[in-house]
Structure formats: C-alpha cells, structure tokens
Amino acid sequence: MRSAKFSGNRIIAILKQNEEGVSVPDMCREHGMGHAAFYKWRAKFGGMDTSLMRKIKELRAENARLKKMYAEERVKAEIRQDGIKAISA
C-alpha cells in the first residue's frame, strides 16, 4: 500500500496557512502539490484541528478491526451451518 506524502498534521498546517492569507498557487508551489489535492483536503479536513484528525484516524482503525472481527465470525457461523446441514442430511 502506498504511504501518504503528507501527514495529517502537515495537511492541517497547509490548510491553516491558506486561512492566514497565502494564495493557493503559491502554497501549492511551495509544498510541491497540485491544486486538486489542496481543494480535496479543504473539503475533507477544513475546520479540523490535529486532535480531531487523530480521533478520526483512531475510529477508522477501530472500524477496520470490527469489520474484520465480524467477517471472521460470519465465516465461523457459515461453517457451523454447513456442519448442521451435513449431519441432518
């Protein structure tokens, strides 16, 4: 999996820099990023601070863990059902 070029804290810092009045073209040139990336970040992370971003990251990790746990339990349940069908047949 590809690692991100910009960390969450750096994205927040770039967005704050724009809020302080730095123009988008100047900022994109300075940080070596495209305009589209900036506007996507602003739509996704605008108004967030680093603690909120950290919380979102933790919730996503927990959600992935729970989805994996559910998938494993679902497979076990299907195996049990197949075993019951085989015994009763």
C-alpha positions in Angstrom: 0.0 0.0 0.0 1.2 3.5 -0.9 2.2 5.7 2.0 0.9 9.3 2.1 3.2 12.0 1.0 1.7 14.4 3.6 0.9 13.6 7.2 -2.3 14.7 8.8 -0.6 17.3 10.8 1.1 18.7 7.7 -2.2 18.9 5.8 -3.8 20.8 8.7 -0.8 23.2 8.7 -1.1 23.8 5.0 -4.8 24.5 5.3 -4.2 26.9 8.2 -1.5 28.6 6.1 -4.2 29.2 3.4 -6.6 30.6 6.0 -3.9 33.1 7.0 -4.0 34.5 3.5 -1.4 32.7 1.5 -2.6 32.2 -2.1 -3.3 28.6 -3.3 -0.9 28.7 -6.3 1.9 30.0 -4.1 1.2 27.4 -1.4 1.0 24.5 -3.9 4.3 25.5 -5.5 6.0 25.8 -2.1 4.8 22.4 -0.9 5.1 20.6 -4.2 1.4 19.6 -4.5 -1.4 20.1 -7.0 -4.3 22.4 -6.7 -6.7 19.5 -6.8 -5.1 17.9 -3.8 -5.5 21.2 -1.8 -9.2 21.5 -2.7 -9.8 17.9 -1.8 -8.1 18.4 1.6 -10.1 21.6 2.2 -13.3 19.8 1.5 -12.4 16.8 3.7 -10.4 18.4 6.5 -11.4 22.0 6.5 -12.1 23.3 10.1 -10.4 20.4 11.8 -7.6 20.5 14.2 -5.0 17.8 14.8 -6.8 16.2 17.8 -10.0 15.7 15.8 -7.9 14.3 12.9 -6.2 11.9 15.3 -9.6 10.8 16.7 -10.9 10.1 13.2 -7.8 8.0 12.5 -8.4 6.0 15.7 -12.1 5.5 14.8 -11.2 4.3 11.3 -8.7 1.8 12.7 -11.3 0.5 15.2 -13.9 0.2 12.5 -11.5 -1.8 10.3 -10.8 -4.1 13.3 -14.5 -4.6 14.0 -15.2 -5.3 10.3 -12.5 -8.0 10.3 -13.9 -9.5 13.5 -17.4 -9.6 12.0 -16.2 -11.2 8.8 -14.3 -13.9 10.8 -17.4 -14.6 13.0 -19.6 -14.8 9.9 -17.3 -17.4 8.3 -17.5 -19.5 11.5 -21.3 -19.3 11.5 -21.4 -20.4 7.9 -19.1 -23.4 8.7 -21.4 -24.3 11.6 -24.5 -24.1 9.4 -22.8 -26.3 6.8 -21.9 -28.8 9.5 -25.5 -28.9 10.7 -26.8 -29.4 7.2 -24.3 -32.3 6.7 -25.4 -34.0 9.9 -29.1 -33.7 9.2 -28.8 -34.8 5.6 
